[in-house]
Each structure stands twice: as C-alpha cells, then as structure tokens.
Amino acid sequence: MNESPTPDEERTPCDYCGTPVPELWFGLEVTRPYPTSDGEISRFNREYVDLIFCNQQHAALWMQTALPALDPIAPDGDPVWHPHANDRFFWPLVITGAVILGGLVAVGAFTLLRQIFGL
C-alpha cells in the first residue's frame, strides 16, 4: 500500500517556529506544580504542558526559555476553564443520542414482548 505524505495544512505546527512538523518529530511534556487559590502547592495539583517540535534544536531552544505563565486560578482553586465550541455541543449530543437509543430499546422490547406473549 502506497501512502501519500500528509499535506502541510494537516500537520501539527512546531511549538517553536510554527512550521508544520515532519513525519518524525520531537515531543516534550513538562509537568509542574500548580498552586491553589490560597497559594498552597499540592503534589496532586499539576499542570501539564505538551509540546511538539520539528527538530531537536527547536526543542533545546524552547527549553532555554522561561515556562509559559500559569493559567489564572478561579476562586475555588481550579484553573479557569474556557469551554471550546466542541465542549458545548458534546453533552447535548450525548444526551440526545441516549434518549434516541432508549426509545429504540423500548420499541424493540415492546415488539419482542408482543411476539412472545401475543399482546
């Protein structure tokens, strides 16, 4: 099977230079403690930064810079979450699908009971 290379517009951009990364790329995950709203740092409260680079030199250059600023903290101590459009549509679609599936199961159960018991 002959696979064609992925077009540039479909490739993930390098987090350092912004050019599309080649098929072989370098990944970096940075984990750091995330303080709560009262300033306390817990070992369970972590922030993850996932990055992809087009080459090792760009990964090394990014590591020489300061880490990006932390997201703002809400009054309840959790990072402020800004929902994406996909997040807004996910649960309504899941609930709609569950209602439709439940209706189909009910119709199927009723039909099965009619066949078995002749209702």
N, C-alpha and C positions, 0 to 999 in steps of 0.2 A: 504494500500500500504506500503510495507516494503522498506524503502530507506537505501541503504548501506552507511556507512560513507565515506567521501571524502578522497581519498588517500593522504598521506603526501606530495607527489611531486606536487599535485594540489593546496595545501593550501598556503595562503599568509604567508610569513615568518614574524616573530616578528621583529619589528624595533630595538629592544634592543639586543636580543640574537641570532636571526636568525633562531630559530626553527619554524616549521610550527605551526600556531596558531590553537587552538581547535575551535570547532563549536561556542562556546561562547567566545568572545574576547572583548578587550577594545580598543576604538578608541579615538584619540586625534587630535584636529585641532588647530594649532597655527597660529594666524594672527598677522602680524607686519607691520609697515610702511616700504615702500621701497623708498629710496632716488633716485631722478633723477640724471642725469649725472652732473648737476650743484650743487648737494648737497641738493637741496630743498626737503622737505618732504611734500607730499600732503596726505590728508585724503582719497583720491581716489586711490592712488597708494599703493597697498598692496601686500604682499607676503604671500602665504598660505603654511603651512607645514602640511600634513596629515600623521598620523602615526597609526599603528595597533600594539597592544601588546598582548602577550599570557596571561598575568595576570596583576593585579593591581600593584603588586610590581615592575614589569618592567616599567610600565608607571611612577610610582613615581620616580624610579631611573633615568629614562631618563629626567624627569622634573628637577632633581637636577643638570644636566649638562648644559653647555652653548648651546645656539641655534646654529645650523649649520651656516656656513658662507653664506652670501648672494651671489647669482649668480652674475657674472660680469655684468656691465652695458654697453650697446652699446653707441656710440656717440649720437644717437637720444634719449637717455634717457630710452629706454626699456631694459629689461633684455635680455641678449644674448640667442637666441633660437637655439638649435641644433636639427634639424629635425630627427625624428626617421624614420626608413625604411617604416613603415606603413604610415606615413605622406606623404612620397614621392610618394606613389602609390595611395593614396586616390583620389586626384583630377583628375589625368588622368583616373582613373576608372569611376569616376562620369561623366566626360565629355564624355567618350566613351559610357557609358550607356545612357546618354541623347541623343546622336546622333543616337544610335540604336533605342531608343524609338521614337524619332522624325521621323525616317524613317518608322517605323511600323505604326505610326499615319498617315503619309502621304499616305502610301499604303492603309490603311483602309479607309481614307477619299476619295481617288480616286475610290476605289471599291464601296463605298456607293453611290457616285455621279453617277457612271456608272449604278448602279442598279436603282436609282431613275429616272435619266434623259435619260437613254439608250444611253450614249455616246459611 
